[in-house]
Amino acid sequence: MFEYVNGFRKAMYWSRKKMEGYALKYSKGYVAKKGYTFWEKDFDGMEYKTMLRQLTSKW
């Protein structure tokens, strides 16, 4: 969820399965499973960043 200073709010929710599908599609390192990508090191942080980018690009 994000909120602008003028009070506009927007929220979006993805399932874990959809988020993993996104990671597999856009992160070649995550597909390789070698343990060096941010998707493998900090999945929750990458989920947060991805959702924030999705929200701000659409709204």
PQR file of N, CA, C, O and H, with PARSE charges and radii, in Angstrom:
ATOM      1  N   MET A   1       0.832  -1.167   0.000 -0.4000 1.5000
ATOM      2  CA  MET A   1       0.000   0.000   0.000 -0.0000 2.0000
ATOM      3  C   MET A   1       0.888   1.246   0.000  0.5500 1.7000
ATOM      4  O   MET A   1       1.967   1.250   0.592 -0.5500 1.4000
ATOM      5  N   PHE A   2       0.434   2.269  -0.650 -0.4000 1.5000
ATOM      6  CA  PHE A   2       1.127   3.539  -0.595 -0.0000 2.0000
ATOM      7  C   PHE A   2       0.101   4.647  -0.424  0.5500 1.7000
ATOM      8  O   PHE A   2      -1.087   4.461  -0.687 -0.5500 1.4000
ATOM      9  H   PHE A   2      -0.443   2.266  -1.131  0.4000 1.0000
ATOM     10  N   GLU A   3       0.574   5.789   0.015 -0.4000 1.5000
ATOM     11  CA  GLU A   3      -0.313   6.928   0.221 -0.0000 2.0000
ATOM     12  C   GLU A   3       0.413   8.202  -0.173  0.5500 1.7000
ATOM     13  O   GLU A   3       1.544   8.446   0.246 -0.5500 1.4000
ATOM     14  H   GLU A   3       1.540   5.941   0.228  0.4000 1.0000
ATOM     15  N   TYR A   4      -0.255   9.009  -0.986 -0.4000 1.5000
ATOM     16  CA  TYR A   4       0.294  10.308  -1.361 -0.0000 2.0000
ATOM     17  C   TYR A   4       0.029  11.319  -0.248  0.5500 1.7000
ATOM     18  O   TYR A   4      -0.786  11.076   0.643 -0.5500 1.4000
ATOM     19  H   TYR A   4      -1.174   8.811  -1.327  0.4000 1.0000
ATOM     20  N   VAL A   5       0.716  12.442  -0.306 -0.4000 1.5000
ATOM     21  CA  VAL A   5       0.522  13.478   0.697 -0.0000 2.0000
ATOM     22  C   VAL A   5      -0.885  14.076   0.640  0.5500 1.7000
ATOM     23  O   VAL A   5      -1.360  14.616   1.639 -0.5500 1.4000
ATOM     24  H   VAL A   5       1.377  12.640  -1.029  0.4000 1.0000
ATOM     25  N   ASN A   6      -1.552  13.990  -0.497 -0.4000 1.5000
ATOM     26  CA  ASN A   6      -2.909  14.526  -0.605 -0.0000 2.0000
ATOM     27  C   ASN A   6      -3.966  13.549  -0.081  0.5500 1.7000
ATOM     28  O   ASN A   6      -5.159  13.848  -0.129 -0.5500 1.4000
ATOM     29  H   ASN A   6      -1.166  13.551  -1.308  0.4000 1.0000
ATOM     30  N   GLY A   7      -3.539  12.382   0.418 -0.4000 1.5000
ATOM     31  CA  GLY A   7      -4.466  11.430   1.015 -0.0000 2.0000
ATOM     32  C   GLY A   7      -4.870  10.274   0.115  0.5500 1.7000
ATOM     33  O   GLY A   7      -5.550   9.358   0.578 -0.5500 1.4000
ATOM     34  H   GLY A   7      -2.570  12.138   0.457  0.4000 1.0000
ATOM     35  N   PHE A   8      -4.478  10.281  -1.157 -0.4000 1.5000
ATOM     36  CA  PHE A   8      -4.816   9.190  -2.068 -0.0000 2.0000
ATOM     37  C   PHE A   8      -4.108   7.912  -1.624  0.5500 1.7000
ATOM     38  O   PHE A   8      -2.896   7.914  -1.407 -0.5500 1.4000
ATOM     39  H   PHE A   8      -3.926  11.025  -1.533  0.4000 1.0000
ATOM     40  N   ARG A   9      -4.856   6.830  -1.491 -0.4000 1.5000
ATOM     41  CA  ARG A   9      -4.291   5.532  -1.081 -0.0000 2.0000
ATOM     42  C   ARG A   9      -4.622   4.467  -2.115  0.5500 1.7000
ATOM     43  O   ARG A   9      -5.667   4.503  -2.764 -0.5500 1.4000
ATOM     44  H   ARG A   9      -5.840   6.828  -1.667  0.4000 1.0000
ATOM     45  N   LYS A  10      -3.722   3.538  -2.247 -0.4000 1.5000
ATOM     46  CA  LYS A  10      -3.960   2.409  -3.135 -0.0000 2.0000
ATOM     47  C   LYS A  10      -3.244   1.194  -2.568  0.5500 1.7000
ATOM     48  O   LYS A  10      -2.135   1.307  -2.047 -0.5500 1.4000
ATOM     49  H   LYS A  10      -2.873   3.509  -1.720  0.4000 1.0000
ATOM     50  N   ALA A  11      -3.872   0.045  -2.668 -0.4000 1.5000
ATOM     51  CA  ALA A  11      -3.275  -1.194  -2.182 -0.0000 2.0000
ATOM     52  C   ALA A  11      -3.446  -2.275  -3.249  0.5500 1.7000
ATOM     53  O   ALA A  11      -4.404  -2.264  -4.022 -0.5500 1.4000
ATOM     54  H   ALA A  11      -4.773  -0.048  -3.091  0.4000 1.0000
ATOM     55  N   MET A  12      -2.503  -3.199  -3.269 -0.4000 1.5000
ATOM     56  CA  MET A  12      -2.536  -4.303  -4.214 -0.0000 2.0000
ATOM     57  C   MET A  12      -1.993  -5.535  -3.490  0.5500 1.7000
ATOM     58  O   MET A  12      -1.050  -5.432  -2.705 -0.5500 1.4000
ATOM     59  H   MET A  12      -1.725  -3.208  -2.641  0.4000 1.0000
ATOM     60  N   TYR A  13      -2.580  -6.683  -3.750 -0.4000 1.5000
ATOM     61  CA  TYR A  13      -2.152  -7.908  -3.089 -0.0000 2.0000
ATOM     62  C   TYR A  13      -1.907  -9.000  -4.122  0.5500 1.7000
ATOM     63  O   TYR A  13      -2.726  -9.222  -5.014 -0.5500 1.4000
ATOM     64  H   TYR A  13      -3.346  -6.766  -4.387  0.4000 1.0000
ATOM     65  N   TRP A  14      -0.785  -9.670  -3.991 -0.4000 1.5000
ATOM     66  CA  TRP A  14      -0.459 -10.824  -4.824 -0.0000 2.0000
ATOM     67  C   TRP A  14      -0.229 -12.018  -3.919  0.5500 1.7000
ATOM     68  O   TRP A  14       0.233 -11.869  -2.788 -0.5500 1.4000
ATOM     69  H   TRP A  14      -0.120  -9.490  -3.266  0.4000 1.0000
ATOM     70  N   SER A  15      -0.549 -13.195  -4.413 -0.4000 1.5000
ATOM     71  CA  SER A  15      -0.264 -14.413  -3.661 -0.0000 2.0000
ATOM     72  C   SER A  15       1.229 -14.733  -3.746  0.5500 1.7000
ATOM     73  O   SER A  15       1.936 -14.205  -4.605 -0.5500 1.4000
ATOM     74  H   SER A  15      -0.925 -13.316  -5.332  0.4000 1.0000
ATOM     75  N   ARG A  16       1.690 -15.580  -2.871 -0.4000 1.5000
ATOM     76  CA  ARG A  16       3.104 -15.989  -2.884 -0.0000 2.0000
ATOM     77  C   ARG A  16       3.434 -16.682  -4.210  0.5500 1.7000
ATOM     78  O   ARG A  16       4.519 -16.504  -4.763 -0.5500 1.4000
ATOM     79  H   ARG A  16       1.116 -16.009  -2.173  0.4000 1.0000
ATOM     80  N   LYS A  17       2.493 -17.464  -4.701 -0.4000 1.5000
ATOM     81  CA  LYS A  17       2.699 -18.193  -5.963 -0.0000 2.0000
ATOM     82  C   LYS A  17       2.877 -17.218  -7.136  0.5500 1.7000
ATOM     83  O   LYS A  17       3.743 -17.417  -7.988 -0.5500 1.4000
ATOM     84  H   LYS A  17       1.611 -17.609  -4.252  0.4000 1.0000
ATOM     85  N   LYS A  18       2.061 -16.177  -7.169 -0.4000 1.5000
ATOM     86  CA  LYS A  18       2.171 -15.192  -8.243 -0.0000 2.0000
ATOM     87  C   LYS A  18       3.489 -14.433  -8.145  0.5500 1.7000
ATOM     88  O   LYS A  18       4.117 -14.134  -9.160 -0.5500 1.4000
ATOM     89  H   LYS A  18       1.358 -16.016  -6.476  0.4000 1.0000
ATOM     90  N   MET A  19       3.907 -14.123  -6.916 -0.4000 1.5000
ATOM     91  CA  MET A  19       5.164 -13.403  -6.722 -0.0000 2.0000
ATOM     92  C   MET A  19       6.356 -14.268  -7.150  0.5500 1.7000
ATOM     93  O   MET A  19       7.296 -13.762  -7.763 -0.5500 1.4000
ATOM     94  H   MET A  19       3.397 -14.366  -6.090  0.4000 1.0000
ATOM     95  N   GLU A  20       6.324 -15.545  -6.836 -0.4000 1.5000
ATOM     96  CA  GLU A  20       7.403 -16.438  -7.268 -0.0000 2.0000
ATOM     97  C   GLU A  20       7.431 -16.571  -8.783  0.5500 1.7000
ATOM     98  O   GLU A  20       8.503 -16.655  -9.382 -0.5500 1.4000
ATOM     99  H   GLU A  20       5.561 -15.956  -6.338  0.4000 1.0000
ATOM    100  N   GLY A  21       6.265 -16.591  -9.400 -0.4000 1.5000
ATOM    101  CA  GLY A  21       6.202 -16.610 -10.859 -0.0000 2.0000
ATOM    102  C   GLY A  21       6.823 -15.364 -11.461  0.5500 1.7000
ATOM    103  O   GLY A  21       7.510 -15.440 -12.479 -0.5500 1.4000
ATOM    104  H   GLY A  21       5.394 -16.523  -8.913  0.4000 1.0000
ATOM    105  N   TYR A  22       6.588 -14.221 -10.842 -0.4000 1.5000
ATOM    106  CA  TYR A  22       7.185 -12.962 -11.285 -0.0000 2.0000
ATOM    107  C   TYR A  22       8.703 -13.024 -11.165  0.5500 1.7000
ATOM    108  O   TYR A  22       9.425 -12.615 -12.074 -0.5500 1.4000
ATOM    109  H   TYR A  22       6.030 -14.159 -10.015  0.4000 1.0000
ATOM    110  N   ALA A  23       9.176 -13.538 -10.034 -0.4000 1.5000
ATOM    111  CA  ALA A  23      10.622 -13.654  -9.817 -0.0000 2.0000
ATOM    112  C   ALA A  23      11.251 -14.596 -10.839  0.5500 1.7000
ATOM    113  O   ALA A  23      12.331 -14.319 -11.361 -0.5500 1.4000
ATOM    114  H   ALA A  23       8.589 -13.870  -9.296  0.4000 1.0000
ATOM    115  N   LEU A  24      10.589 -15.690 -11.119 -0.4000 1.5000
ATOM    116  CA  LEU A  24      11.121 -16.634 -12.105 -0.0000 2.0000
ATOM    117  C   LEU A  24      11.154 -16.035 -13.508  0.5500 1.7000
ATOM    118  O   LEU A  24      12.050 -16.339 -14.296 -0.5500 1.4000
ATOM    119  H   LEU A  24       9.712 -15.916 -10.695  0.4000 1.0000
ATOM    120  N   LYS A  25      10.184 -15.189 -13.815 -0.4000 1.5000
ATOM    121  CA  LYS A  25      10.116 -14.582 -15.142 -0.0000 2.0000
ATOM    122  C   LYS A  25      11.169 -13.491 -15.336  0.5500 1.7000
ATOM    123  O   LYS A  25      11.766 -13.392 -16.407 -0.5500 1.4000
ATOM    124  H   LYS A  25       9.457 -14.942 -13.174  0.4000 1.0000
ATOM    125  N   TYR A  26      11.399 -12.673 -14.309 -0.4000 1.5000
ATOM    126  CA  TYR A  26      12.242 -11.497 -14.476 -0.0000 2.0000
ATOM    127  C   TYR A  26      13.621 -11.590 -13.844  0.5500 1.7000
ATOM    128  O   TYR A  26      14.430 -10.680 -14.029 -0.5500 1.4000
ATOM    129  H   TYR A  26      10.913 -12.754 -13.438  0.4000 1.0000
ATOM    130  N   SER A  27      13.921 -12.646 -13.110 -0.4000 1.5000
ATOM    131  CA  SER A  27      15.236 -12.777 -12.487 -0.0000 2.0000
ATOM    132  C   SER A  27      15.895 -14.078 -12.933  0.5500 1.7000
ATOM    133  O   SER A  27      15.547 -15.161 -12.461 -0.5500 1.4000
ATOM    134  H   SER A  27      13.264 -13.385 -12.960  0.4000 1.0000
ATOM    135  N   LYS A  28      16.833 -13.957 -13.832 -0.4000 1.5000
ATOM    136  CA  LYS A  28      17.524 -15.149 -14.331 -0.0000 2.0000
ATOM    137  C   LYS A  28      18.363 -15.803 -13.228  0.5500 1.7000
ATOM    138  O   LYS A  28      18.533 -17.022 -13.220 -0.5500 1.4000
ATOM    139  H   LYS A  28      17.116 -13.078 -14.216  0.4000 1.0000
ATOM    140  N   GLY A  29      18.881 -15.007 -12.308 -0.4000 1.5000
ATOM    141  CA  GLY A  29      19.633 -15.553 -11.187 -0.0000 2.0000
ATOM    142  C   GLY A  29      18.753 -16.358 -10.248  0.5500 1.7000
ATOM    143  O   GLY A  29      19.202 -17.357  -9.686 -0.5500 1.4000
ATOM    144  H   GLY A  29      18.743 -14.016 -12.314  0.4000 1.0000
ATOM    145  N   TYR A  30      17.505 -15.941 -10.069 -0.4000 1.5000
ATOM    146  CA  TYR A  30      16.573 -16.684  -9.213 -0.0000 2.0000
ATOM    147  C   TYR A  30      16.258 -18.037  -9.823  0.5500 1.7000
ATOM    148  O   TYR A  30      16.091 -19.025  -9.109 -0.5500 1.4000
ATOM    149  H   TYR A  30      17.139 -15.129 -10.525  0.4000 1.0000
ATOM    150  N   VAL A  31      16.178 -18.079 -11.135 -0.4000 1.5000
ATOM    151  CA  VAL A  31      15.930 -19.347 -11.829 -0.0000 2.0000
ATOM    152  C   VAL A  31      17.097 -20.305 -11.609  0.5500 1.7000
ATOM    153  O   VAL A  31      16.892 -21.507 -11.440 -0.5500 1.4000
ATOM    154  H   VAL A  31      16.313 -17.276 -11.716  0.4000 1.0000
ATOM    155  N   ALA A  32      18.321 -19.774 -11.612 -0.4000 1.5000
ATOM    156  CA  ALA A  32      19.523 -20.601 -11.457 -0.0000 2.0000
ATOM    157  C   ALA A  32      19.668 -21.144 -10.037  0.5500 1.7000
ATOM    158  O   ALA A  32      20.324 -22.167  -9.841 -0.5500 1.4000
ATOM    159  H   ALA A  32      18.487 -18.798 -11.749  0.4000 1.0000
ATOM    160  N   LYS A  33      19.070 -20.480  -9.040 -0.4000 1.5000
ATOM    161  CA  LYS A  33      19.108 -20.918  -7.635 -0.0000 2.0000
ATOM    162  C   LYS A  33      20.528 -21.101  -7.120  0.5500 1.7000
ATOM    163  O   LYS A  33      20.854 -22.130  -6.527 -0.5500 1.4000
ATOM    164  H   LYS A  33      18.538 -19.648  -9.199  0.4000 1.0000
ATOM    165  N   LYS A  34      21.363 -20.107  -7.345 -0.4000 1.5000
ATOM    166  CA  LYS A  34      22.748 -20.199  -6.873 -0.0000 2.0000
ATOM    167  C   LYS A  34      22.969 -19.478  -5.554  0.5500 1.7000
ATOM    168  O   LYS A  34      24.063 -19.549  -4.994 -0.5500 1.4000
ATOM    169  H   LYS A  34      21.098 -19.271  -7.826  0.4000 1.0000
ATOM    170  N   GLY A  35      21.952 -18.784  -5.043 -0.4000 1.5000
ATOM    171  CA  GLY A  35      22.031 -18.168  -3.738 -0.0000 2.0000
ATOM    172  C   GLY A  35      22.632 -16.780  -3.684  0.5500 1.7000
ATOM    173  O   GLY A  35      22.903 -16.283  -2.590 -0.5500 1.4000
ATOM    174  H   GLY A  35      21.063 -18.727  -5.498  0.4000 1.0000
ATOM    175  N   TYR A  36      22.850 -16.137  -4.810 -0.4000 1.5000
ATOM    176  CA  TYR A  36      23.492 -14.830  -4.804 -0.0000 2.0000
ATOM    177  C   TYR A  36      22.542 -13.683  -5.157  0.5500 1.7000
ATOM    178  O   TYR A  36      22.963 -12.527  -5.127 -0.5500 1.4000
ATOM    179  H   TYR A  36      22.629 -16.541  -5.698  0.4000 1.0000
ATOM    180  N   THR A  37      21.298 -13.953  -5.484 -0.4000 1.5000
ATOM    181  CA  THR A  37      20.389 -12.878  -5.872 -0.0000 2.0000
ATOM    182  C   THR A  37      19.641 -12.342  -4.657  0.5500 1.7000
ATOM    183  O   THR A  37      19.507 -13.022  -3.640 -0.5500 1.4000
ATOM    184  H   THR A  37      20.956 -14.892  -5.509  0.4000 1.0000
ATOM    185  N   PHE A  38      19.161 -11.122  -4.781 -0.4000 1.5000
ATOM    186  CA  PHE A  38      18.374 -10.539  -3.702 -0.0000 2.0000
ATOM    187  C   PHE A  38      17.057 -11.283  -3.522  0.5500 1.7000
ATOM    188  O   PHE A  38      16.519 -11.325  -2.415 -0.5500 1.4000
ATOM    189  H   PHE A  38      19.270 -10.569  -5.607  0.4000 1.0000
ATOM    190  N   TRP A  39      16.531 -11.870  -4.592 -0.4000 1.5000
ATOM    191  CA  TRP A  39      15.305 -12.657  -4.470 -0.0000 2.0000
ATOM    192  C   TRP A  39      15.517 -13.837  -3.533  0.5500 1.7000
ATOM    193  O   TRP A  39      14.596 -14.218  -2.810 -0.5500 1.4000
ATOM    194  H   TRP A  39      16.967 -11.836  -5.491  0.4000 1.0000
ATOM    195  N   GLU A  40      16.692 -14.414  -3.530 -0.4000 1.5000
ATOM    196  CA  GLU A  40      16.968 -15.546  -2.640 -0.0000 2.0000
ATOM    197  C   GLU A  40      17.402 -15.084  -1.251  0.5500 1.7000
ATOM    198  O   GLU A  40      17.069 -15.727  -0.256 -0.5500 1.4000
ATOM    199  H   GLU A  40      17.440 -14.105  -4.116  0.4000 1.0000
ATOM    200  N   LYS A  41      18.130 -13.995  -1.176 -0.4000 1.5000
ATOM    201  CA  LYS A  41      18.618 -13.503   0.110 -0.0000 2.0000
ATOM    202  C   LYS A  41      17.515 -12.836   0.927  0.5500 1.7000
ATOM    203  O   LYS A  41      17.415 -13.065   2.132 -0.5500 1.4000
ATOM    204  H   LYS A  41      18.400 -13.473  -1.984  0.4000 1.0000
ATOM    205  N   ASP A  42      16.693 -12.019   0.288 -0.4000 1.5000
ATOM    206  CA  ASP A  42      15.673 -11.238   0.987 -0.0000 2.0000
ATOM    207  C   ASP A  42      14.389 -11.217   0.163  0.5500 1.7000
ATOM    208  O   ASP A  42      14.049 -10.204  -0.447 -0.5500 1.4000
ATOM    209  H   ASP A  42      16.773 -11.833  -0.691  0.4000 1.0000
ATOM    210  N   PHE A  43      13.685 -12.337   0.152 -0.4000 1.5000
ATOM    211  CA  PHE A  43      12.483 -12.461  -0.667 -0.0000 2.0000
ATOM    212  C   PHE A  43      11.419 -11.459  -0.240  0.5500 1.7000
ATOM    213  O   PHE A  43      10.761 -10.862  -1.091 -0.5500 1.4000
ATOM    214  H   PHE A  43      13.961 -13.160   0.648  0.4000 1.0000
ATOM    215  N   ASP A  44      11.239 -11.264   1.069 -0.4000 1.5000
ATOM    216  CA  ASP A  44      10.221 -10.333   1.560 -0.0000 2.0000
ATOM    217  C   ASP A  44      10.513  -8.898   1.124  0.5500 1.7000
ATOM    218  O   ASP A  44       9.598  -8.167   0.745 -0.5500 1.4000
ATOM    219  H   ASP A  44      11.774 -11.750   1.761  0.4000 1.0000
ATOM    220  N   GLY A  45      11.762  -8.500   1.177 -0.4000 1.5000
ATOM    221  CA  GLY A  45      12.139  -7.164   0.739 -0.0000 2.0000
ATOM    222  C   GLY A  45      11.906  -6.965  -0.743  0.5500 1.7000
ATOM    223  O   GLY A  45      11.453  -5.904  -1.171 -0.5500 1.4000
ATOM    224  H   GLY A  45      12.505  -9.095   1.485  0.4000 1.0000
ATOM    225  N   MET A  46      12.212  -7.975  -1.520 -0.4000 1.5000
ATOM    226  CA  MET A  46      11.981  -7.885  -2.959 -0.0000 2.0000
ATOM    227  C   MET A  46      10.485  -7.879  -3.274  0.5500 1.7000
ATOM    228  O   MET A  46      10.049  -7.205  -4.207 -0.5500 1.4000
ATOM    229  H   MET A  46      12.580  -8.837  -1.173  0.4000 1.0000
ATOM    230  N   GLU A  47       9.699  -8.631  -2.496 -0.4000 1.5000
ATOM    231  CA  GLU A  47       8.250  -8.588  -2.666 -0.0000 2.0000
ATOM    232  C   GLU A  47       7.731  -7.169  -2.429  0.5500 1.7000
ATOM    233  O   GLU A  47       6.930  -6.649  -3.205 -0.5500 1.4000
ATOM    234  H   GLU A  47      10.053  -9.179  -1.738  0.4000 1.0000
ATOM    235  N   TYR A  48       8.196  -6.563  -1.358 -0.4000 1.5000
ATOM    236  CA  TYR A  48       7.771  -5.212  -1.015 -0.0000 2.0000
ATOM    237  C   TYR A  48       8.140  -4.226  -2.120  0.5500 1.7000
ATOM    238  O   TYR A  48       7.316  -3.413  -2.538 -0.5500 1.4000
ATOM    239  H   TYR A  48       8.846  -6.985  -0.727  0.4000 1.0000
ATOM    240  N   LYS A  49       9.384  -4.306  -2.589 -0.4000 1.5000
ATOM    241  CA  LYS A  49       9.851  -3.405  -3.641 -0.0000 2.0000
ATOM    242  C   LYS A  49       9.053  -3.612  -4.928  0.5500 1.7000
ATOM    243  O   LYS A  49       8.681  -2.645  -5.593 -0.5500 1.4000
ATOM    244  H   LYS A  49      10.054  -4.966  -2.249  0.4000 1.0000
ATOM    245  N   THR A  50       8.796  -4.858  -5.272 -0.4000 1.5000
ATOM    246  CA  THR A  50       8.065  -5.163  -6.495 -0.0000 2.0000
ATOM    247  C   THR A  50       6.644  -4.630  -6.430  0.5500 1.7000
ATOM    248  O   THR A  50       6.158  -4.042  -7.396 -0.5500 1.4000
ATOM    249  H   THR A  50       9.099  -5.643  -4.731  0.4000 1.0000
ATOM    250  N   MET A  51       5.974  -4.829  -5.299 -0.4000 1.5000
ATOM    251  CA  MET A  51       4.612  -4.341  -5.172 -0.0000 2.0000
ATOM    252  C   MET A  51       4.569  -2.818  -5.199  0.5500 1.7000
ATOM    253  O   MET A  51       3.654  -2.237  -5.781 -0.5500 1.4000
ATOM    254  H   MET A  51       6.370  -5.306  -4.515  0.4000 1.0000
ATOM    255  N   LEU A  52       5.535  -2.175  -4.584 -0.4000 1.5000
ATOM    256  CA  LEU A  52       5.592  -0.718  -4.607 -0.0000 2.0000
ATOM    257  C   LEU A  52       5.804  -0.203  -6.029  0.5500 1.7000
ATOM    258  O   LEU A  52       5.176   0.772  -6.443 -0.5500 1.4000
ATOM    259  H   LEU A  52       6.279  -2.648  -4.111  0.4000 1.0000
ATOM    260  N   ARG A  53       6.686  -0.859  -6.768 -0.4000 1.5000
ATOM    261  CA  ARG A  53       6.915  -0.466  -8.173 -0.0000 2.0000
ATOM    262  C   ARG A  53       5.669  -0.701  -9.020  0.5500 1.7000
ATOM    263  O   ARG A  53       5.327   0.124  -9.867 -0.5500 1.4000
ATOM    264  H   ARG A  53       7.196  -1.651  -6.432  0.4000 1.0000
ATOM    265  N   GLN A  54       4.992  -1.821  -8.793 -0.4000 1.5000
ATOM    266  CA  GLN A  54       3.765  -2.111  -9.539 -0.0000 2.0000
ATOM    267  C   GLN A  54       2.695  -1.060  -9.256  0.5500 1.7000
ATOM    268  O   GLN A  54       2.027  -0.577 -10.169 -0.5500 1.4000
ATOM    269  H   GLN A  54       5.269  -2.491  -8.104  0.4000 1.0000
ATOM    270  N   LEU A  55       2.546  -0.719  -8.000 -0.4000 1.5000
ATOM    271  CA  LEU A  55       1.533   0.273  -7.621 -0.0000 2.0000
ATOM    272  C   LEU A  55       1.825   1.653  -8.198  0.5500 1.7000
ATOM    273  O   LEU A  55       0.946   2.289  -8.779 -0.5500 1.4000
ATOM    274  H   LEU A  55       3.089  -1.111  -7.258  0.4000 1.0000
ATOM    275  N   THR A  56       3.046   2.104  -8.035 -0.4000 1.5000
ATOM    276  CA  THR A  56       3.361   3.457  -8.501 -0.0000 2.0000
ATOM    277  C   THR A  56       3.377   3.557 -10.023  0.5500 1.7000
ATOM    278  O   THR A  56       3.135   4.633 -10.570 -0.5500 1.4000
ATOM    279  H   THR A  56       3.759   1.587  -7.562  0.4000 1.0000
ATOM    280  N   SER A  57       3.653   2.470 -10.706 -0.4000 1.5000
ATOM    281  CA  SER A  57       3.641   2.533 -12.174 -0.0000 2.0000
ATOM    282  C   SER A  57       2.216   2.523 -12.731  0.5500 1.7000
ATOM    283  O   SER A  57       1.975   3.033 -13.825 -0.5500 1.4000
ATOM    284  H   SER A  57       3.850   1.596 -10.262  0.4000 1.0000
ATOM    285  N   LYS A  58       1.290   1.956 -11.997 -0.4000 1.5000
ATOM    286  CA  LYS A  58      -0.096   1.867 -12.486 -0.0000 2.0000
ATOM    287  C   LYS A  58      -0.969   3.008 -11.996  0.5500 1.7000
ATOM    288  O   LYS A  58      -1.933   3.373 -12.670 -0.5500 1.4000
ATOM    289  H   LYS A  58       1.486   1.542 -11.108  0.4000 1.0000
ATOM    290  N   TRP A  59      -0.658   3.579 -10.846 -0.4000 1.5000
ATOM    291  CA  TRP A  59      -1.520   4.623 -10.267 -0.0000 2.0000
ATOM    292  C   TRP A  59      -0.763   5.894 -10.227  0.5500 1.7000
ATOM    293  O   TRP A  59      -1.289   6.913  -9.778 -0.5500 1.4000
ATOM    294  H   TRP A  59       0.125   3.283 -10.298  0.4000 1.0000
TER
END
